[in-house]
Amino acid sequence: MLAIKAASPYKGFTTVELIVVVSVTSIMFLAFLGIFTNYFVIITKNNAQMDMTVNSQNLLRSTVDTLRVGGGVRQSNTIADANAPPGGWNTSNDDFVIVIASPALDSNRNYIINEDTGSPYMNELVYFKDGDRLTQRALAHPDAAGNSLQTSCPQAQASPTCPADKTLAEYVKTMVFTLYDQDNNSTNDPLAAQSVKIDLGMERTSFGSTFSLDNSIRVTLRNRF
């Protein structure tokens, strides 16, 4: 007697069907990958633009605060700096340098007074461009006993007694400062300056796109204590 075998309700994929499934899956995966990559690039670019905006605002705000409580802009540094460039630090747009006088403070944030003049001793803060970074060199007045500020050094020469220069911002392309006298005329004489306008330009490249940002601010100086 012959036994009849029931047909199986399940059957495998043919080679053609497998090729079609794999092809469709690959296309869908590549499409998803493209969408995800594009989204990631957009988010990264937006974050880069936002970071640059925040950094420029913070930089201008901190510079304005320093100028507002300081003793004005100086033509060159008067406090010796063993790590200064040849000829010392000189305020100049061409060299991207500005020297700001800042009163010496003790650990309690009190002015350290020079008894001979009745005015505070003045530290100096030097802003300069190092590659695409805006850097601050601190020069502490050596006669100000109890000075809370320490003279800083380049990173390679930094030590516990001479901390590294402070990086204020990255991706800085230009920082132009224009001095104005009491008649609101531009001047090249820091001693005659009553206010200063700071024009900051930043530039950053991310995923093949270059982002530029321009920001500016103006602040009144206090040249005498």
DRENNULO-853676 format. One record per residue: residue number from 1; y, x, z of N, C-alpha, C, O in turn. Coordinates in steps of 0.05 Angstrom, whole numbers, plus 5000, padded with zeros to 4 digits. Each point is the difference from the previous one (the first is absolute). Layout:
<recs>
REC k n_y n_x n_z ca_y ca_x ca_z c_y c_x c_z o_y o_x o_z
REC NUM Y X Z Y X Z Y X Z Y X Z $
...
</recs>
This chain:
<recs>
REC k n_y n_x n_z ca_y ca_x ca_z c_y c_x c_z o_y o_x o_z
REC 1 4976 5017 5000 5024 4983 5000 5024 5018 5000 5003 5018 5016 $
REC 2 5015 4976 4966 5024 5017 4998 5021 4992 5021 5005 4976 5004 $
REC 3 5007 5044 5010 5022 4995 5019 5026 5003 4986 5006 5019 4986 $
REC 4 5011 4961 5018 5026 5000 4988 5021 5011 5020 5002 4987 5022 $
REC 5 5012 5034 4972 5020 5013 5018 5027 4987 4996 5010 4998 4977 $
REC 6 5002 4992 5045 5026 4986 4998 5021 5021 4993 5000 5023 5009 $
REC 7 5019 4968 4974 5022 5018 4992 5019 5004 5023 5006 4982 5015 $
REC 8 5003 5043 4989 5019 5007 5022 5027 4989 4993 5010 5002 4978 $
REC 9 5003 4985 5043 5028 4990 4995 5020 5022 4999 5023 4995 4992 $
REC 10 4970 5029 5014 5019 5023 5000 4994 5018 4977 4977 5005 4993 $
REC 11 5043 5006 4996 4997 5020 4978 5022 5021 5002 5021 4993 5010 $
REC 12 4974 5031 4982 5019 5021 5002 5021 4999 4978 4997 4984 4981 $
REC 13 5024 5034 5022 5021 5002 4979 4990 5016 4977 4984 5019 5003 $
REC 14 5025 4973 4974 4994 5016 4977 5019 5024 4999 5020 5000 5014 $
REC 15 4974 5020 4969 5017 5023 4998 5028 4992 4991 5020 5011 5009 $
REC 16 4982 4970 4972 5026 4991 4990 5016 4987 5022 5024 5005 5003 $
REC 17 4962 4978 5013 5014 4987 5022 5011 5020 5021 5022 4997 5010 $
REC 18 4961 5023 4996 5009 5021 5019 5025 5015 4990 5018 5005 5015 $
REC 19 4981 5001 4959 5023 5014 4988 5025 4983 5002 5022 5011 5006 $
REC 20 4976 4963 4989 5023 4982 5001 5010 4998 5028 5024 5002 5005 $
REC 21 4958 4995 5015 5008 4998 5028 5014 5025 5009 5021 4999 5013 $
REC 22 4968 5024 4981 5012 5026 5008 5027 5003 4987 5019 5010 5013 $
REC 23 4983 4983 4962 5026 5003 4985 5021 4982 5013 5023 5009 5004 $
REC 24 4970 4966 5001 5020 4981 5012 5008 5010 5027 5023 4999 5008 $
REC 25 4957 5010 5008 5006 5010 5027 5019 5024 4999 5019 5002 5016 $
REC 26 4976 5016 4966 5017 5024 4997 5028 4992 4992 5019 5011 5011 $
REC 27 4984 4970 4970 5026 4992 4992 5016 4987 5023 5023 5006 5004 $
REC 28 4963 4977 5012 5013 4987 5023 5007 5021 5021 5022 4998 5012 $
REC 29 4961 5022 4992 5006 5021 5020 5024 5017 4991 5018 5005 5016 $
REC 30 4983 5002 4958 5023 5016 4990 5025 4984 5002 5022 5011 5006 $
REC 31 4977 4963 4988 5024 4983 5002 5010 4999 5029 5024 5002 5005 $
REC 32 4957 4994 5013 5007 4999 5029 5012 5027 5008 5020 5001 5015 $
REC 33 4967 5021 4976 5010 5026 5008 5028 5005 4989 5017 5012 5014 $
REC 34 4988 4979 4962 5027 5003 4988 5021 4985 5015 5022 5010 5005 $
REC 35 4971 4965 5003 5018 4983 5016 5006 5013 5027 5023 5001 5008 $
REC 36 4956 5008 5005 5003 5013 5026 5017 5025 4998 5017 5005 5017 $
REC 37 4977 5012 4963 5015 5025 4997 5029 4994 4994 5018 5013 5012 $
REC 38 4988 4968 4971 5028 4993 4994 5014 4990 5025 5023 5006 5005 $
REC 39 4963 4977 5011 5012 4990 5025 5005 5023 5019 5021 5001 5013 $
REC 40 4960 5018 4989 5004 5023 5018 5023 5017 4992 5016 5009 5016 $
REC 41 4987 4995 4957 5023 5016 4990 5026 4987 5006 5019 5013 5009 $
REC 42 4982 4960 4987 5025 4986 5006 5008 5002 5029 5023 5005 5007 $
REC 43 4957 4991 5011 5005 5001 5029 5009 5028 5007 5019 5003 5016 $
REC 44 4968 5018 4973 5007 5027 5007 5029 5007 4990 5015 5013 5015 $
REC 45 4992 4978 4961 5027 5004 4990 5021 4986 5017 5021 5011 5007 $
REC 46 4972 4964 5001 5019 4985 5017 5004 5014 5027 5022 5001 5011 $
REC 47 4956 5009 5000 5001 5014 5026 5017 5025 4997 5015 5007 5018 $
REC 48 4981 5008 4960 5016 5024 4995 5029 4994 4999 5017 5014 5011 $
REC 49 4990 4965 4974 5028 4992 4998 5011 4991 5027 5023 5007 5007 $
REC 50 4962 4979 5008 5008 4991 5027 5004 5023 5019 5020 5002 5014 $
REC 51 4961 5017 4985 5002 5023 5017 5025 5016 4994 5014 5010 5018 $
REC 52 4992 4993 4956 5023 5015 4992 5026 4987 5009 5019 5013 5009 $
REC 53 4982 4960 4990 5023 4985 5008 5004 5003 5030 5023 5005 5009 $
REC 54 4956 4992 5007 5002 5003 5029 5008 5028 5008 5017 5004 5017 $
REC 55 4972 5016 4970 5007 5028 5006 5029 5006 4994 5013 5014 5015 $
REC 56 4997 4975 4963 5028 5005 4993 5019 4987 5020 5020 5012 5008 $
REC 57 4973 4964 5001 5017 4986 5020 4999 5015 5026 5020 5003 5013 $
REC 58 4956 5006 4996 4998 5014 5025 5015 5027 4999 5013 5008 5019 $
REC 59 4985 5005 4958 5013 5026 4997 5031 4997 5002 5013 5014 5014 $
REC 60 4997 4966 4971 5029 4996 5000 5009 4991 5028 5021 5009 5010 $
REC 61 4964 4974 5003 5007 4991 5027 5001 5023 5020 5019 5002 5015 $
REC 62 4961 5015 4985 4999 5023 5018 5022 5020 4995 5012 5011 5018 $
REC 63 4994 4993 4956 5022 5019 4992 5027 4989 5009 5016 5015 5010 $
REC 64 4988 4959 4986 5025 4987 5009 5003 5002 5030 5022 5006 5010 $
REC 65 4956 4990 5005 5002 5002 5029 5007 5028 5009 5016 5003 5018 $
REC 66 4973 5017 4968 5007 5027 5007 5029 5006 4994 5014 5013 5016 $
REC 67 4996 4978 4961 5028 5004 4993 5019 4986 5018 5021 5010 5007 $
REC 68 4971 4966 5001 5018 4983 5016 5005 5011 5027 5022 4999 5010 $
REC 69 4958 5013 5003 5003 5011 5027 5006 5030 4999 5004 5013 5021 $
REC 70 4996 4999 4955 5003 5029 4997 5029 5008 5000 5019 4985 5004 $
REC 71 4985 5041 4990 5026 5011 4999 5009 5006 4972 5017 5018 4996 $
REC 72 4972 4968 4984 5009 5004 4973 4982 5018 4984 4979 5010 5009 $
REC 73 5030 4995 4966 4985 5017 4981 5012 5028 5000 5025 5003 5001 $
REC 74 4959 5017 4999 5009 5028 4999 4995 5013 4973 4981 4993 4986 $
REC 75 5037 5025 5007 4998 5014 4975 4975 5018 5000 4986 5002 4980 $
REC 76 5009 5011 5043 4976 5017 5002 4991 5001 5029 5015 4991 5018 $
REC 77 4962 5019 4986 4990 5001 5028 5014 5022 5015 5005 5022 4990 $
REC 78 5001 4973 5035 5013 5020 5018 4980 5010 5020 5005 5020 5014 $
REC 79 4972 4967 4989 4979 5009 5018 4980 5016 4983 4990 4991 4979 $
REC 80 5004 5033 5031 4983 5018 4985 4972 4988 4995 4988 4988 5018 $
REC 81 5002 5016 4958 4973 4990 4993 4986 5023 4985 5007 5006 4977 $
REC 82 4973 5005 5036 4985 5022 4988 4985 4992 4975 4993 5017 4984 $
REC 83 5002 4957 5012 4985 4990 4977 5018 4987 4980 4989 4986 4982 $
REC 84 5037 5017 5020 5018 4988 4980 4997 5015 4973 4992 5023 5000 $
REC 85 5016 4964 4978 5000 5014 4974 5021 5021 4999 5018 5000 5018 $
REC 86 4981 5019 4963 5021 5020 4998 5028 4987 4999 5005 4982 4984 $
REC 87 5013 5028 5032 5027 4988 5001 5003 4977 5019 5022 4989 5004 $
REC 88 4956 5004 5010 5000 4979 5020 5000 4972 4987 4997 4997 4976 $
REC 89 5005 4983 5041 5001 4972 4991 5028 4992 4994 5018 5003 5016 $
REC 90 4987 4987 4960 5026 4991 4991 4999 4972 4989 4984 4994 4982 $
REC 91 5033 4988 5028 5001 4973 4990 5006 5000 4971 5021 5010 4992 $
REC 92 4961 4979 4992 5004 5000 4971 4982 4980 4987 4976 5000 5005 $
REC 93 5035 4983 4978 4983 4981 4985 4982 5015 4980 4977 4992 4996 $
REC 94 5033 5030 4993 4984 5014 4980 4974 5012 5013 4979 5000 4987 $
REC 95 5024 5009 5038 4977 5011 5014 4985 4980 5017 4981 5007 5014 $
REC 96 5029 4968 4986 4988 4979 5015 4999 5007 5029 4979 4997 5013 $
REC 97 5043 5011 4998 5002 5008 5028 5024 4987 5013 5021 4998 4988 $
REC 98 4976 4991 5037 5022 4991 5015 4996 5009 5029 4978 4997 5011 $
REC 99 5043 5013 5001 4999 5010 5028 5016 4981 5017 5024 4996 4996 $
REC 100 4963 4992 5024 5012 4981 5018 5001 5011 5028 4980 5009 5011 $
REC 101 5044 4990 5001 5003 5008 5028 4992 4976 5018 5007 4977 4995 $
REC 102 4978 5030 5026 4990 4979 5018 5002 5010 5028 4992 5022 5006 $
REC 103 5019 4962 5013 5004 5009 5027 4974 5007 5014 4980 4986 4997 $
REC 104 5021 5036 5019 4977 5008 5015 4996 4981 5024 5019 4994 5014 $
REC 105 4956 4998 4990 4994 4981 5022 4978 5013 5018 4983 5015 4991 $
REC 106 5019 4978 5035 4978 5009 5018 4978 4980 5000 5000 4981 4984 $
REC 107 4980 5023 5033 4976 4982 5000 5007 4972 5009 4984 4982 4995 $
REC 108 5039 5014 5017 5009 4973 5009 5019 4988 4980 5012 4979 5005 $
REC 109 4990 5033 4971 5017 4990 4979 5030 5002 5007 5016 4984 4989 $
REC 110 4991 5034 5028 5028 5005 5007 5011 5023 4983 4985 5019 4994 $
REC 111 5041 4980 4999 5012 5022 4985 5000 5025 5017 5004 4999 5025 $
REC 112 4992 5024 4962 5002 5026 5013 5028 5011 4993 5005 5006 4977 $
REC 113 5012 4995 5043 5028 5006 4995 5006 5030 5001 4990 5014 5018 $
REC 114 5025 4995 4963 5010 5028 5000 5025 5000 5018 5020 4989 4993 $
REC 115 4978 5024 5030 5022 5000 5019 5025 5013 4989 5022 4994 5009 $
REC 116 4976 5024 4972 5023 5013 4988 5016 4982 4982 5025 5003 4998 $
REC 117 4962 4977 4990 5014 4982 4982 5002 4972 5010 5017 4984 4991 $
REC 118 4966 5009 5028 4999 4972 5010 4986 4981 4981 4999 4976 5005 $
REC 119 4989 5034 4974 4985 4984 4980 4971 5008 5000 4993 5021 5010 $
REC 120 4990 4962 4980 4971 5006 5000 4994 5024 4981 5014 5004 4980 $
REC 121 4966 5011 5028 4989 5020 4981 4989 4984 4976 4991 4978 5003 $
REC 122 5009 5035 4974 4990 4987 4976 4975 5014 4989 5001 5023 4993 $
REC 123 4978 4961 5005 4977 5009 4985 5006 4995 4970 5020 4988 4994 $
REC 124 4963 5021 4989 5003 4995 4972 4973 4990 4988 4979 5011 5006 $
REC 125 5023 4969 4977 4977 4989 4986 5004 5005 4970 5020 4991 4989 $
REC 126 4962 5023 4999 5002 5006 4972 4980 4983 4984 4976 5002 5005 $
REC 127 5034 4982 4976 4984 4984 4983 4997 5015 4973 5020 5008 4988 $
REC 128 4955 4996 5003 4996 5014 4975 4975 4990 4986 4982 4989 5013 $
REC 129 5016 5015 4961 4978 4991 4985 4979 5022 4997 5006 5023 4993 $
REC 130 4969 4970 5014 4978 5019 4998 4979 4987 4982 4984 4984 5010 $
REC 131 5016 5023 4964 4983 4986 4981 5009 4972 4997 5024 4996 4992 $
REC 132 4959 4984 5013 5009 4972 4998 5004 4989 5028 5001 4975 5003 $
REC 133 5002 5042 5017 5005 4991 5027 5028 5006 5009 5011 5021 4994 $
REC 134 5000 4961 5022 5025 5005 5013 4993 5010 5028 4986 4986 5015 $
REC 135 5024 5038 4992 4992 5013 5024 5024 5005 5018 5023 5004 4990 $
REC 136 4973 4996 5036 5022 5005 5019 4993 5026 5016 4979 5002 5013 $
REC 137 5040 5017 4986 4998 5024 5017 5019 4996 5024 5023 4994 4996 $
REC 138 4967 5009 5028 5016 4998 5024 5009 5027 5009 4983 5019 5002 $
REC 139 5042 4984 5004 5011 5025 5011 5013 4994 5027 5021 4987 5001 $
REC 140 4967 5021 5020 5010 4995 5027 5020 5020 5008 4997 5024 4996 $
REC 141 5025 4967 5016 5021 5018 5010 4989 5018 5022 4990 4989 5020 $
REC 142 5011 5037 4977 4987 5017 5020 5014 5001 5027 4987 5007 5020 $
REC 143 5038 4985 4982 5015 5001 5025 4998 4973 5016 5010 4999 5022 $
REC 144 4978 4981 4966 4998 4974 5014 4976 5000 5019 4978 4994 4991 $
REC 145 5027 5012 5034 4979 5001 5020 4987 4972 5003 5014 4981 5004 $
REC 146 4960 5018 4995 4986 4975 5003 4999 4983 4975 4994 4976 5000 $
REC 147 5011 5037 4977 5000 4986 4974 4973 4989 4994 4980 5014 5001 $
REC 148 5019 4960 4994 4974 4987 4994 4990 5005 4972 4977 4995 4994 $
REC 149 5041 5016 4989 4992 5005 4972 4989 5029 4998 5011 5018 5013 $
REC 150 4968 4985 4972 4990 5027 4994 5005 5007 4971 4997 4983 4982 $
REC 151 5010 5042 5013 5003 5009 4972 4973 4998 4986 4980 5009 5012 $
REC 152 5020 4980 4964 4974 4997 4986 4997 5022 4979 5018 5015 4993 $
REC 153 4957 4987 4997 4993 5020 4980 4984 4988 4977 4990 4978 5003 $
REC 154 5008 5037 4975 4982 4991 4979 4971 4998 5011 4993 5013 5020 $
REC 155 4991 4970 4967 4973 4994 5010 4984 5026 5005 4985 5002 5019 $
REC 156 5018 5017 4963 4984 5024 5002 5008 5017 5024 4983 5016 5010 $
REC 157 5041 4982 4999 5009 5015 5023 5002 4984 5026 5009 5010 5020 $
REC 158 4981 4966 4979 5003 4982 5024 4983 5011 5023 4979 5012 4997 $
REC 159 5032 4983 5027 4987 5008 5025 5008 4982 5022 5018 4983 4996 $
REC 160 4971 5019 5028 5008 4983 5023 5029 5002 5006 5013 4981 5010 $
REC 161 4999 5043 4986 5028 5003 5006 5018 4995 4976 5025 4999 5003 $
REC 162 4963 4997 4974 5016 4994 4976 4984 4980 4983 4985 5007 4982 $
REC 163 5018 4967 5024 4984 4979 4987 5006 4999 4970 5021 5010 4991 $
REC 164 4961 4978 4994 5003 4998 4971 5024 4982 4993 5006 4980 5014 $
REC 165 5006 5026 4964 5022 4983 4989 4989 4971 4997 4976 4996 4995 $
REC 166 5042 4985 5008 4992 4972 4998 5002 4990 4972 5020 5003 4986 $
REC 167 4958 4984 5004 5001 4987 4974 5011 4972 5004 4989 4983 5014 $
REC 168 5034 5011 4973 5013 4974 5003 4991 4980 4980 4998 4976 5006 $
REC 169 4995 5033 4970 4991 4981 4979 4987 5016 4978 5006 5023 4995 $
REC 170 4975 4963 4991 4987 5012 4977 5010 4985 4975 5013 4980 5001 $
REC 171 4980 5032 4976 5007 4989 4974 5030 4998 4995 5010 4983 4986 $
REC 172 5005 5036 5027 5029 5000 4997 5007 5016 4974 4992 5023 4997 $
REC 173 5023 4965 4985 5008 5013 4976 5028 5010 5002 5005 5023 4993 $
REC 174 5013 4961 5017 5028 5009 5003 5011 4988 5026 4992 4979 5009 $
REC 175 5027 5035 5002 5016 4990 5023 5027 5012 4998 5005 5023 5007 $
REC 176 5014 4961 4983 5027 5008 4995 5018 4989 5022 5000 4976 5006 $
REC 177 5016 5041 5006 5019 4991 5021 5028 5006 4990 5006 5022 4991 $
REC 178 5011 4958 5010 5028 5003 4991 5018 4997 5025 4999 4980 5014 $
REC 179 5018 5040 4990 5018 5000 5023 5027 4987 4992 5010 5004 4978 $
REC 180 5001 4981 5041 5026 4987 4995 5019 5007 5023 4992 5001 5023 $
REC 181 5034 5004 4969 5020 5006 5021 5012 4975 5011 4990 4978 4994 $
REC 182 5031 5025 5022 5012 4976 5013 5014 4981 4980 5004 4977 5007 $
REC 183 5002 5033 4969 5012 4983 4980 4979 4989 4981 5007 4988 4979 $
REC 184 4968 5015 5028 4978 4990 4984 4997 5014 4973 4989 4988 4981 $
REC 185 5020 5036 5018 4997 5017 4976 4976 5019 5004 4997 5010 5022 $
REC 186 4987 4994 4958 4978 5018 5003 5010 5028 5005 5020 5008 4988 $
REC 187 4966 5008 5028 5007 5027 5007 4976 5017 5002 4978 4991 5006 $
REC 188 5025 5035 4989 4979 5019 5004 5002 5015 5026 4984 5018 5006 $
REC 189 5037 4975 5010 5004 5014 5025 4988 4983 5023 5011 4979 5007 $
REC 190 4968 5031 5005 4987 4984 5022 5019 4996 5023 4998 4979 5014 $
REC 191 5020 5040 4991 5019 4996 5023 5019 4978 4996 5011 4988 5019 $
REC 192 4995 5005 4955 5018 4978 4994 4986 4974 4997 5013 4979 4996 $
REC 193 4961 5021 5005 4984 4976 4995 5002 4980 5024 4997 5007 5023 $
REC 194 5009 4968 4970 5001 4979 5020 4976 4981 4997 4994 4985 5018 $
REC 195 4994 5015 4959 4976 4984 4995 4983 5013 4979 5009 5018 4985 $
REC 196 4967 4973 5013 4981 5012 4980 4983 4977 4988 4991 4983 5015 $
REC 197 5005 5018 4959 4983 4981 4987 4975 5015 4992 5001 5022 4988 $
REC 198 4976 4967 5018 4974 5012 4993 4986 4984 4979 4996 4976 5004 $
REC 199 4998 5036 4973 4985 4987 4979 4973 5013 4998 4997 5024 4995 $
REC 200 4983 4960 5010 4972 5010 5002 4984 4990 4976 5000 4976 4994 $
REC 201 4987 5042 4992 4982 4993 4978 4972 5009 5006 4996 5023 5007 $
REC 202 4985 4959 4990 4972 5007 5005 4983 4993 4976 5007 4982 4984 $
REC 203 4971 5033 5012 4983 4996 4977 4972 5006 5008 4994 5020 5012 $
REC 204 4988 4962 4979 4971 5004 5007 4983 4990 4976 5006 4980 4987 $
REC 205 4973 5035 5008 4981 4993 4979 4974 4990 5012 4989 5013 5018 $
REC 206 5002 4964 4973 4975 4988 5010 4985 4987 4978 5011 4982 4987 $
REC 207 4964 5026 5008 4983 4988 4979 5014 5001 4972 5000 4981 4985 $
REC 208 5013 5041 5010 5013 5004 4974 5027 4987 4997 5013 5003 4979 $
REC 209 4996 4983 5041 5027 4987 4999 5019 5015 5019 4992 5008 5022 $
REC 210 5033 4995 4969 5020 5013 5016 5019 4979 5010 5011 4984 4986 $
REC 211 4993 5017 5041 5018 4982 5013 5025 5015 5009 4998 5021 5012 $
REC 212 5025 4967 4983 5025 5012 5008 5015 4981 5019 4998 4976 4996 $
REC 213 5016 5035 5023 5015 4984 5019 5026 5014 5007 5000 5023 5006 $
REC 214 5022 4962 4992 5026 5010 5007 5012 4984 5023 4998 4976 5000 $
REC 215 5013 5038 5020 5011 4987 5023 5024 5016 5009 5001 5024 4995 $
REC 216 5019 4963 5017 5024 5015 5009 5011 4987 5025 4995 4976 5006 $
REC 217 5021 5040 5009 5013 4990 5024 5024 5018 5005 5001 5023 4992 $
REC 218 5019 4966 5022 5024 5015 5007 5005 4998 5029 4997 4978 5012 $
REC 219 5011 5043 5001 5005 5000 5029 5025 5016 5007 5006 5020 4987 $
REC 220 5008 4971 5033 5024 5014 5010 4991 5022 5018 4982 4997 5017 $
REC 221 5032 5026 4981 4993 5024 5016 5018 5001 5025 5022 4990 5000 $
REC 222 4967 5024 5020 5016 5007 5023 5001 5030 5001 4981 5012 5009 $
REC 223 5041 4999 4982 5001 5029 4997 5009 5015 5026 4998 5024 5001 $
REC 224 5012 4961 5018 5009 5013 5025 4990 4984 5024 4998 4975 5000 $
REC 225 4996 5040 5021 4992 4987 5026 5024 5002 5019 4998 4990 5023 $
</recs>
